[in-house]
């Protein structure tokens, strides 16, 4: 066909001819299993009545003709019919509770169809054979017997249309012909009447069967709709209660399980716990390798966690990289810590992400009922706080909420309330710690550090009030005040001395925060090139895309960007090469034992070489001893900061300190 496709005309299925439709009226339908089953069930209920009618009517006729007709015809034949009916009735009784499949039902109906035809022929032949032996009364009984029997059979077989039609035709047709040929006017009238009644009965049978078939179809359609409704209901339940990515129960289902478990345990007095699992290091994987890879890691993490959750642990995905646990069965503290250890261990196993592997860990916070709280919401808040505590102080470990944490929550609440009403301009102040050039010993910059003097609580350290301000959403107003104060002080310094200012994750997580920072810089009169903004890896991983936009905006202004606390986070190298950084500040945890711990020495040396290779300035924090200073100077670090040179000082002391600045000067605090 020259490579062309030829569209073949679609052939419509041919409808049956009138003759075939007529033939089908006398066959058991097999193309509609639901209708066949309904026919069988309905006939099964009518079968005893049918056999009762046949037996009693035959015995009545037999009694009338006994002694008039031959004994075999008057007695043996009807008794045989009666025995057959009793046998069929017994079989029906024994099988009345049997569950048949569609094929067996069809077989049973066809057998019933054959039995009806056979009995109709037999009873008709027997009746006509008896007719000549009776007087007019007995002959009238024959007519009455056949009419009554046919009507009873039709009603009992109405659900099996083919059998009812055949019985009507097989029985009534011979009798109509027989009475018409008898020549007696009364018998002809009976024949005509019987013919008319037969037609009426057939009409009633056809109408009834049509309605019955329609009813069966309606019921079938209803069942289909119910099944569809149930399926939609199941789908809606799945959508509403299951996480679409991991197929675990979602946040809504978690809180439903929490509330239900709380009600049960509140009544029974049993102990239960809830836990919150947070994947540390997931966001860098998601940002570095893409959301598709991140989704695969989440699915695998959920599968691993689920594999360790037995019947008494309900695992849910709360959202993002957080999972929730509801632990029942009176778990002890040691049980919970052991479970947390197992979950943490399995999460830490490498994740295959194609050509390489990703490494993440998990922080877990547990809270128990009734020890930690007496409400579901309170229990969740305390589990969340235990998780928060783990993320800040015990990375990759499990924390069980305790009374010590309850005390901290109370203290934090007091601090938060004081922050809410604080006069930030009056109560906040800035102190400055020098950053020294490792080669010359001269002051290169000062890091601005926040201080808070509350009129109610006294002096509160930044390690306490800044995390609380971040959790309470109060950090941005504080950042604005601190930047303004720091830049006001830096305006009076020599132009070669830089100012380094810390930013919170919330300061760069939204565009409004970045705009506020830029406005403060522009209003200060300080050259942006003298300003370094320090950001932590946590602030980057919370929303890498927005963090990158914020850094680009600050770089465009002319400011420098430092990555603070380098080495303590996850996948730091991935951020180093993807961000336009100027400096890296090596965390003081590596410096504190550099003179005694070979591992710390090697790490710091590697970091210095890394910065040199990438053209980044390396700042080392936390220098407190002469030995540390000497080692870092020999390793070739660029800048050094720590108490070895000076503790943080007020703005007034900074000017005096810079006046005393001498090359290679070392002033121990």
N, C-alpha and C positions, 0 to 999 in steps of 0.2 A: 504493500500500500504506500510505497515511496516514503516510508518512515512516518507516515501520518496515522494518527489514531482515528478510528472510525467510531463515532458514537452510535451504539446500537439502540434501537428503539426499545423502550421499556414496555414489557408485555404485562398488561394488567391480568390478574388472575381471573379465570372464567368463572362466572356464577353458575351454580348448578341448574340444569334444565328442569322444567316443571315435572317431568317424569322422575328425575332423580330426587327432587324435593319430596315427591309423593312417596318414593321408596324409603327415604330417610325417616319418614314419619313412623315407620314400622321397625326401625333399628334403634339399638341402644347407642346414644351419643357418646363418643369417646374423645371428642376434641375439646371438651370443657370439664376438666377434672373437678373443679369446684361444684359444678352442677351435678355431676355424677355422684360425688360424695353426698351432696344434699339429698338427691333422690334415694340413695341407699339408706341414709339415716332416717328419712321420713317413712320409707317402705318398711324398714325394720320394726318400727313402732306399730304399723298396721298389719303385719304378717299374722299375729295371733288371731286377730278378728277375721281375716280372710279365711284362714284354715277352719275357724269355728263355723263360719257361714257355710262353707262347702260341706263340712262333716254333718252338721245338724240338718241341713236341707236334704242331703242325700239319704240320711237315715229316715227322715219323714216320708220321702217317696218310697223308700224300701219297705217301710212298715205298711204303707197303703197297698202296695202291689204284692206283698208277701202272700202266697197262696193262689194268686191270680196268674202270675207269670212264672216261668221256670225258676227254680231255686237259685241256679247259678246267676241268673239275670237279676232277680229280685233281692238276693242276699249277698252272694259272693262278690259280685262286682262292686256294689256300694261299700261293703266292708273293706275291700281292697283299697278303694279310694280313701276311706276313713283311716286305714292303717298308714297309707302314704302321707296323709295330712298330719297324722300324729307324729310320724317319724320326722317330717320336716319341722314340725313345731318343736320337737325335742332338740333337734339340731340347732334351731334358732335360739332356744333357751340356753343351750350350752355355750353358744358363741356370742351371746348378747353383749359381753364385756370385752370381746377381742378387738384389738386395735388393728385395723386393716390399712395397708397402704393403697395408693390409687390404683395400682394394677390389680390387686386382689379385689378391691371393690368393684372394678369393672368386670372382673371374672364372675363375681357373685351376682351382679345384675344380669349378665348374659345367661347365667344359669337360671335365674328367676324367670327371665324372658322365655326360655325353653320350657320350663315347668308350666308356665301359664298357658302356653300354646298346647302342650300335651294334655293338661287337665281340661282345657276348654274342648278339645277334640274328644277326649274320653267321655266327659260328662254329656256332651251333645249327642254323641253316638249312643250312649247308654239310655238317655232320655227318649230319643226317637225309637229305640228298640223296645222300650217298655210301653210306649203309647198305644199300640194295637191291643194290648191285653186288658186295658182298663175300660170301665164304663164311662159315660160322659163326665161323671164327677171326678173320677180318677184322671181322665184325660185333661180335665180343666186344671187339676192339681199339677200335672206336668207343665202346662203353660205357665201357671203361677210360679212353680218352682224355678223354671228357667229364667223368667223375668226377674224374680226376686234375687236369684243368684247372680245374674248379670249385673243388676244395679249394685248389689253389694260388692261384687268384684271390681266394678268400675271405680267405686269410691275408695276401695282399699288400694287400687293400683293407679290412682290419679297422678301420683308423683312419678310413675314410670309410664309415660304416655304411650310408648310403643306397645307395651304389654296390654294396657287397657284397650287400645284400639283393636289389637288382634283378637282379644277375648270377645269384644263386642261383635266384631265381624264374623268370627268363627262360630259363635253361639247363635246370634240372632239371624244371620243370613239363611242358614238351613231351615230354621223354624219358620221364618217369613215365607220362604218358598213352599215349605211343607203345608202350612195352613192355607196358602193361596190355592194349592192344588187339591185340597180336600173337597172343594166344591160346596161347602156349607157356608151360607152367608155370614153366620156369626163368626166362623173361623176366619173368613176373609177379612172381616172387620177387625178381628184380633191381629191379623197379619199387618193390616194397614196401620193400626194403632202402634203395634210393636215397631214398625219401620219408622213411624214419626217419632216415637219416644227414643229410638236408637239415634236418630239424627240429632234430636235435642240433647241427648246425653253426650254425643260426640262434640257438639258445639260447646256445651258446658265444660267438657274435658279439655278442649283446645284453649278456651279462655282461661281456665284455671291454671293449666300448665304454663301458658304464656306469662301469667302473673307470677306464678311460682318461680319460673326462670328469671324473670326481671327482679324478683325479690332476692334471689341468690346472687345475681350480678350486683345488685345494690349493696348487699352485704359484703361481697368481695371488694367492691370499690371503697366501701367504708373501711374495711380492714386495711386496704392499701393506703388510704388517707391517714388512718390511725398510725400505721407503720411509718409513713412519711413524717407525720407530726412528731412521733416519738424520735425519729432520726434527727429531725430539726431540733427537737428539744435536747437530744443528746449533744448535737453539734453546738447549740447555744450554751449548754452546760460546760462543754469542753472549752469553748471560747472564753466563757466567763470565769472558769476556774482553773484552766491549765495554761501554762506558759507555752506560747507558740514555738519558741526556739528549742527548749530543752524537754518539753512534754512533762515537766514536773508541775505539781500544783503551784499556782501563782500567788501573788501577795494577798489577793482577796481570799483564796482558799486557805492560806496560812492563818489569817486572822479568824476565819470561821472555825478552823480546827483549834486555834488557841482559845477562843471563847467557849467552845463546846467542852474542851478538856478542862478548862477552868471550872465550869459549872459542875462537871462530874466530880472532880477532885475536891471542890469546895464542899460538896455534900458528903463525900466518902472520907475526906481527911487525908487522902493519898498525896504523896509528893510528886511533883513533875517539874520539868524545866523547859525553858525555851533558849535557843541559841541563835546567834547571828554570825554567819561566816562571811568574811570579806576577803577577796582575792587580792593580795599584795603583788603588785607588779603586772597586773593584767592590762591596765590602761596603756603602759608603754608598748606592750605587745600589740594591742589594738591599734594604736597610733602608728607604730612602725610598719606593721605588716598588713594593715587594712582591716576593715570590719568583717570581711568574709573569714579571714583567719581568726580574728577575735571570736567570731561566732562559733567556729569549730573548737576553739579552746574552751569556751563556756560550756558547750555541749559535752565535751570530754570531762571537764571538771564536774559537771552535774552528774554524769554517769559514774564517775569514780566515787563521789560522795554517796550516791544512792546505793552503790554496791556494799557500803559499810553500814547502811541504815537497816536495822532489823525491823521486826514487826512492831516494836515499841517506839520507833523513831519515824516521824513524818518530816520529809524533806521538801522544801518549797524554794522557788526562786522569787526573791522579793523584788528584784529589778537590778539592772546593771550587772555588777559582779558580786552582788550580795545574795546569800542564800539563808533561809530560815529553818530552824529545827524545832520540833515539838517532841520532847522526850518524856514518855510515860513509864509506868512500871516502878514507881518509887526509886528513882536513881539516886545513888549516894554521890557525894562530892567527888570521891575517887573514881566512880563510874563515869562521871561527866568529864573529868580531866583525862581519863583513859580514852574516852571517845574522841575528845578534842585532839589528843595526840595522834590517834589513828587517822583522823580526817586530815590533820595537818601534814602527816607523813605522805599520805597518798596524793595530796594536792601538789606536794613538792616534787613528785616524779616528773621527769622531762616530758614536754609536749611536742609531738612531731608536727612541725609546721612547714613541711616540704623539704627544702634543702638543708634546714638546720632544726634546732630544737629550742623551745622557749622554756624558761624556768620561772615559776611563780611560787608564792607561798600563801598561807592563809592565816589571818588573825580571827580568833573565835571568842565571842563573849557569851557567857551563860548567866542566866538568872533563874532562881528556883522559887517555886511556890510551896509553902507559905513563907519561906525565910526572907525573900527579897522584897516582895510586894503582895498586896491583897486585892489587886485588880488586874485584869488583863493588860490594860494600857500601862499601868505602872510596871508590870513585869517586863513588857517590851522595852520601855524606856531604860530600865536598869540593865537589861541585856545589851542594849545599844551603848550604854555608858561603859559597860565592861569591854565591849569591842573598841570603843574610843580609847579607853585606857590601854588596851593591848597595842593599838596602832601607834600610840605616842611613846609607850615605855617598853613594851615587850613584843616587838615586831616578830610575826610568824609564830606566836604562841597563843595559848588558851588562857583566858582570865575568867574566873568565877566571881561573880559579884558578891561583895562581902560588906560587913558593917563599916570597914575602913572606907570603902567606896561610897557608902551612904553618907559618911561624914564629909567626904570630899564634895559630893553633890550639894550638901548643905552649904559648905563653904563657898562653892562656886555660885550657888544661888545668891548668897549674901554679896559676893563680889559683883555679880551681874546686876543686882538691884542697885548697888552703889554706882556702877558704870552708867546705868540708865539715867540717873539724876546728876551725874558728875558735870561740873563746869570744866570742860576739857581744856579750854584756853588757860585757865588758872591752875588746874591740878596736874596737867601733863607737863613734863619737862624732858629735855634731851641732854644726855651726857655723851662724851666723845672718847673713843679709844684710838690711839695713834696706830697707823700702819706704816712700818719702816722699810725703807729700801735695804734689802739684804746685802747689797754690795757696798753701799756708802754709809749705811747707818743713819741716814737723814730721814726726816719725816716726809712721807709722800702723800699721806691722806689721813683722814679720821673717819671712823665708822660711827654714825649717829645711832645711839641706843636709847630706847624709850624708858622713862621712869614715871611712876604715878604716885602722888601723895594725896591719899583720900582723907578728907576731913573727918570721916567716920571710922575708917579702918586703918589709917596710918599709911606707911610706905608699903606698897605692893609691888613685888618684882614682876618683870615682863614675862618671865616663864609661867606666871600664874594668870595675869590679867589678859595677855594677848590671846592665848587659846580660848579663854572664856569670851572675849570680845568677838573672836571669829565665829564661835558657835552661836552667839547671840545676834550676829549680824550687825555688830557695832564697830567693826574694825575700820571701815572706810572713813567715817568722821574723824576717828583717831589718827588715821594715816595723814589726812589733810592737815591737821594741827601740827603733827610731828614734822612733816615735810616743811611746812612754813617756818617753824622754829629753827630747824636745822639749816635751812637755806639762808635764813636771816643771819645766823651766826657765821656761816661760811662766807657771806658777802664781805666780812671784815678780815678774812684771812688773805695771805699772799696768793697770787694767781696760780702759783705752781702747786699749791696744796689742794687736793681733791677732797670731796665729801662723798661718803658711801652711805646709802640709805636703804634699809630693808623694806621690802614690799610683801604684803600678804597675798595668798592665793586669791582672795576676794577682791584685791585691788586691781588685778589684771584679768579676772574672769569675766568681766563685763566691760563694754565699751565706755560706759559712764565713768567707771573707775579710772580708766586710762586718760580720759578727757580731764578729769579732776587733777591728776598728776601733772599733765602737760600745762594746765592753767597755773598750778602752783609754781612750776619752773619758770614760766614766762613772766609771772608777776614778781619773782624774787630779784631779778636783775643779775643773777649768777649765770655765768657762761655755762650752757648745758654740757660743754666738753669737760668741765670740772666735776661733773656729777656722775657717780656710778650708782645704779640701782641693783640691789642684791635680791635675787629670787631663789627660792628653794626648789628642789626637784618636785616636791609635793604640789607646789603651785602650778608646775608645768603639766604634771600628769593628770590633774583634775580635768583639764580641758586643753589639750595640746594645741588644737587649731586656734582657739582664742588667745592662748598664751603667746603663740607665734605672732599673731596680729598685734598684740600689745607690745611685744619686744620690738617688732619692726617699726612701730610708731615712735617708741622712745629712741630707737637708734636713728630714725630719721630726724629727730629733734637734735641729735648730737650727743646724747647721753651714752655712757658705757653700761654694759650689762655684765653682772657677775653671777655665776652659779654657786650658791652658798651650800655649805655642808656636803660637798662633793664626796662620794664614796659611801654614803650611808643609805642611799635610796636604791632603786631597782633600774637596771638598764640605763645607767647614767651615760654611758658612752654613746648610746643611740641619740641622746639629746645633745650631746656635745657637737656631733657632726651635723645635726639638723638645725641648730639654732645659731644665729649670728652673735656668739658670745665674745666677750673681750677678756674676761678673767675667770679663773676657777679658784675657789677657796677650799682648800683641803680641810676636811673636818678635823677638829681638835682631838677626836678619839684616836686618830693615827699618830698624833704628835706626842701625846701624853707619855707614851712608853717607847718612843723611837730609839732612845739610848739603851734600852734594856730588852726590847723585843725585836728579834731579827725580822719577823714577818712584817711588823709596822715599818721598819726601815726599808724593806724591799718595796712595800706598797707605795710609800712616799716617793722613793727614788723613781719608781715606774711612772707615777703621776707627774712628776717634774719633767721627765723625759717626754711624756705624752704631750704636755703643754708646749714644750719646746718644739716638738715636731709639728704641732698644729698651729703654731704661732700665737698661743694664748699666754697671758700673764698668769703666773701661779702665785697665789697668796696662801700662806700657811698660818692657821689660827692656833691659838691656845699655847703659845710658847711661854714657858714659865721658868726655865732654868738655863744656865749658861751652857750646859752640855747639849741641850736641845738646840739652842741657837747656833752653836759651833757646827753641829752635824748638818743642820739645814743650810748654813752658809756654804759648807763644803759641797753639798749636793747640788748647789746652784739654783736654789729657789729665788724667785724675784722679790717677793715682799713677805714680811713677817709681822705678825700681830700677836699680842698677848700680854699678860701681866708682867712678863720679864721687863718690858719697857715701861708700862704704866697701866694702872687701873683706869677704868672710864672716869673722866673728869668733866666738870661743868664747863660752860662756855667761857667763863672768866678765866679759868685756869688754863684753857687751851692757848690763849694768847701769850701768857707767861711761859708756858711750856715751849712754845715755838721760839720764843726769844732765846731760850737756853739751848736750842737745837744745835749740835755740833757734829761734824763728820765722825762716823764710827763710834758715836756716843752710845753707851749702854747704861741706862738708869734703871736699876732694879726697883720695882714698886715697894 
